[in-house]
Amino acid sequence: MSAAIQMNEMLSTKLATSEGKATISQLTGNYIRDRLREVSFARQIMPPETVTRVDCQRSVNHDTLVKLVELEPQSRAMAISFRGEPTVRFIRGQRVEVPFFTISSEKFQKTEQELLAYEMPLTKIVEENSVKDIQEIEDLQFTTHIESAVQALQTEYNGGTSKALNASNIAAGNVVEFSIRKGELARNASTNDATVRPLQRPDIVNLRKLHAGNRLRTERLLLTEVDFEDVNQWTLEDFGDRLQSETAVDGYKYNTLIGTAFIRTIKTDILRPGNVYAFTNPAFFGRFFVLNNTKFYIDKIANMITFQAWEDIGMSVVNIAAVRKLELYSGDANPSTDADSLVSNFVPVAEDALGAVNNRAEQGLKFPQVSQF
């Protein structure tokens, strides 16, 4: 008997007692919590803090908990004469609320009899997939927040008016690049389109300047695996002789680009190719809270086994100036203007469309095809 079959039988037996249910829920919950922190790119940029009820406050606007985050008070120094007096500032402690929301897996069900028919550890596979599904929604929410932040700052700097950011408007001087900048190849394109141009070395430098020019410093970059592959196409002029030789054999294997750490992701349905984000240290950026821990429910009623995972999180970009964006396409991707009708190419896909299936076996697309008579 295979280990997978034994595991399925053990699961069915354990669920027959209350002690067994508690043991399985605890073990599965621990596993989910550990894996969840490992795989989310949002957690690498804005590390989460675990909080409990005593760390939170009751909201005056709704019947749920919030976490209050305090803001650094403003201050400055000045030169004065021996008889002069400095400007008086009455210190006021400002705070912002970080609300919580729930991310849940689907509620999975399977009959005991059907579970025994599998030679693979079906429940274990679903547990692992649930971890990945939950972290995808975390990353989806994070990507939506940071895009809102850069668009809000861009609008503010352009006089409070949303302006289309495309190659033709940049050339005509009709828009100012403040929190969002076009790549070198994109800004010099002859048309406003959705073509994603290769990432260039000057693009990284110019993106970091968006922070440096406002008394901040870029600590980390976020880009897709698709855009990262362009780094492997950088030439001898970009790398120099030694790195060019290494890259030709092993590819780019370092964890920094021009001295800046970076995170790359294959979730191109959440972070779309052509979008590169830059972040400061989390202390200047925002907060990410996990209320208690990830929870797992599993039970058996009659012969039906049911299980589900969920977590309660709070995520907030408090300082919108701490995130900046590089766009490698020449068209406009401002949701407020959508001047070139290209926004759908560069924003995350709908939540229920995440993780499109590559496997086409259910449609009969497997080779060789074997006919049964």
N, C-alpha and C positions, 0 to 999 in steps of 0.2 A: 504494500500500500504506500502511495507517495506521501510526502510530507504535506503537500497541499490538501489532499483528501483528509488526512488526519486532522489538519487544522480546521477544516470546515466542520468535521464531526465534533471536534472539541468545542467549537463555538456554539453549536446547537445544544450540546450538553450543558455548558456553563450557563447559558441563558435560561435554563430551567429553574435556577435558584436565584434568590435576591443577592446572595454573596457573589455569585458568579457574574451577575450583571454589573455590580459595583467594580469588581476587579477588571473586567474587560473595558468598561468606560474609563477607568483611571489609566490603564495602560495605553489605551488608544489616545486619550486626551494628551498624555505626556508626549507621545510620539508626534501628534499633530502640532503641538505647540513648538517643539524643537525644529521641525522641518519648515514650519511657516516662517520663522525668523531667518532661515537660511536662504530662502529662494526669492523673496520679494526685493526688487531693486529699490522700491520706495524706502524700505527699512535700512538699506545701505546708505542712503542719502540723508534721511532724517530718522536716526535710530529711535525705536519706540521705548517708552517707559511704561512699566506695569504699575497701575494704580488700583486702589480699592475704594470702597464706598467712603471710608473716612478721609480720603484724599480729595474727594470731589464735593461739589456744592449743588444745591437744588436750584434749578433755573426758575426765574420769576415769570418766564414766558411759556413754559410747557411743563409737563409732568415727567421729566427725565432729568438725569444728572448732567452737570457740565463741569469742566475743569477750568479754573481761572488761571490765566497766565499774566504775570506782571511785566510791564515794559520798563526798559531802562530810562530813568529820568534824564532830561536834557540838561546840559551844563556847558559853560565856556569860561575862558579866562580873558583878562584884558589888561592893557598897560594903563596905569594911572599915575598922576603926580603924587608927591609926598602928602599933599593936602587933599587929594582926590578921594572919592568914595566909589566903590564898585557898584555896578547895577544890581539891584535887589531882585532875586528870583524866589518866589514862594514855590517850594517843591510840591508837586502833585503826583501821586502815584497812579498811573493809568493801568488798566487791566483790560484783557479781552477774554471772552468766553470761548472755550473749545467744546462744542457739543459732541455727543456720542451717537453712533448709529451701529446697526448690526449687519454683519456679512454672514450669510448662511449658505451652506451647501444645499443641494436638493435633499428631500427626504427619500431615502432609498429603502426599497422593500424587496424581499425575496422569501419564497416559501422554503421551509426546512427541507422538504423532499427534493426540490430543484437544486438547492445548495449542495446537496450530497452528490449530485450528478457531475459536478465540476472537478477537474483534476488540477485546476489552478486555484490559488488562494483568492477567491473572488472578493471577499470582504476586505482583505488587505489591500488589494489593488484599488478598490473604490476609496478606501481611506487615503491612500497616497494621492489619488486623483483629486479628492476633496481638498487636500492641502493646496494643491496647485490651483484649483479653481478659486479658493478663497483669496489666495495671494494675488491672483490676476485682478480681482475686483479691488483689492487694495491699490494696486498699481494703476488701475483705471481711474480711481478717484484721485490719486496723487497727480496723475498726468493732467486731469481736468483742472485741478486746483492751480498747478503751476502755469498752465496756459492762460487761465483767467488772470493770474497775477501779472504776467508780462504784457498782456493786452491792456490791462487797466493802466499800467504805468506808461505804456506807449501812448495811449489816448490822452492821459494827463499832460504829457510833455508836448503833445501836438495841439495844445490850447483847449483841451477838453473835447476835441472832435475826433471821432474815429475816421482815420484816413487809410485808404488802400495802400499797402506796402508792396509795391511791385517794381520791376526794373524801370518801367517808363516813368513812374512818379518819382523815383529816386533820381533819374537822369534829369528830369525837369525841375527838381528842387521843390516838389510839392509836398514832401513828407520828410520828417526827421527820424532817423534811426536812433532810438534811445535805449529801449530795453530789448529790442529785436533788431538784428542786423542780417542782411543778406550776405551769402557767400560771394567770394570774388567772381566766380564764373556766373553766378546767378544775376548779380547786379549789372553785369556787362552783357547780358543776353539781349538779343534783338527782339524777342517776343515775350509776352507774359504767359508762361505756360506751367504745366505741372511736372516737367522733366526735372528729375533730381540730379543735379550736377555733382561731380566728385568732390569730396572734401579735400581742401588744400591746406597746406601748412599755415599760410597767412590767415586763414579763416579762424583757426584756433587762437592765434595771437590777437586778432581783432575782437573776438568774442570775450577774451579775458579783459581787454581794455574797457569794456562796458562796465565792469565792476571796478577796475582800478581807477577810472576817472571819477568815481563817486565814493572814494575812501572805503572801498571794500576790496576783498581779494577772493578770486576764484579758487576754490579748494577741490572741486570735483566736477567732472563732465559726465553727461548721460547721452549715449547715442546708440543707435541700432547696430546690430552685427553687419547689416548691409552697408551702412556708411563707414563702419570701421574697416571694411575690406579695402576701401579706397586708400587707406594708409599703406597697405602693401603695394600700392602702385606708385607711391612717392619715388622720386628719381634720385639719382646720385647727388644732385644739387640740394635736395631736401635732407638726405640722410648723411651724406659723406661716404667715403669709401668703405669704412669698417661696417657700419650699419647696413649699407646697401648689400654687402656680401652676406651678412647674416640673414637679412630679410629674404633674399633670393632662395635661401636654403630652408629656413625654419619659419618664415613669416615674421611679422612684428610680434615679439614675445614679451615686451616690457609692459609694466603696469602704469606707466605715465606717458603722456603726450606733451612734449615741450615742458616737462616739469610739473604737469598737472595730472593728478590721478583721474582715472576714468572708469565708468561702468558701462558695459555694453550688454544689450539684451536682444534676444531673438523674438520677443513679443511685438512683432511689427504690426499687429492689429491694434495694439494699444499705443505704443510710441511708433508713429509712422516714419518710414525712411524720409530723410530730408530735414528732420527736426533734431537739433542738437541743443541741449540745455546746459547751462553752467550754474553752479551753486556755490554759495559761501559755506563757511563752517556752520553747522546746525545752530550754534548759539546765536547767530545773527539772522536765522532763517525762520524757523517755525517749530512746532511741537507735534509729537505723535504719541498718543496714549493708547494703551490696551487696558480695558477695564477687567480686572481679575485675570483670568487666563482663557485660552481657547477651550470651549466646552464640547463634549461629545456625548450624545444620547444613543443608547442601544437597548432594545427590548424585544421580547418575543411574546406575542399574544396568539394563543392557539399555535398554529404552525407558521405564522407570518412573522418574519424577522424584520425589524425596522431600525434604521440608524441614520443619524444626522449630526453634522458638526457646525458650529457657529462661533463667532467672536463679536465682542463689542469694542469698537475703536473710536477714537477722536483724533482728527487730523486737521491741522490748520497752518496755512502759510501766513504768518503774522507780519513779517517784513517783506513786502512784495518786491522791494529793491534787491533782495538777496538772490533772486533768480533771473537769469538773462537767457536769451534764445538766439540761435543761429539758424537761418533758413537757407537751404541749399537749392531752392527752386525760385524761379523768377516771378511767378504769379503771386497774387494776393491770397493770404490764408487767414485774414481777419474775419471772424464770424460775424462781426457787426456790419461789414461792408460787402464781403464776398464779391469783390469787383470783377473777378475773372471766373466766377462759378467753379472754384476749385477747392472750397473748404472741405468737402467730403473726402478729398484725397489725402488730407493731412491731419484730420482729427480722429480720435479713437473710434472704432466701429461700435455699433450698438452692443449693449451688455449681453444680450441673448445671441449675438453673432460671434462672440469670442471663441477662439480655439476651433476654427474650421477643420473639419475632418480631412486628412490627407488620404487615409485608407479608403479605397473604393470596393472592398471585397463584397460588401452587402449588395452592391449594384452588379456583381458578377465580374468585376474588372480585376481578375487575378490570372496569372499566367504561369505555367500552362493551364488551360481550361480542361477539366476532366468531366466528361459526360457520364451520368449514372443512368442505368436502364433498369 
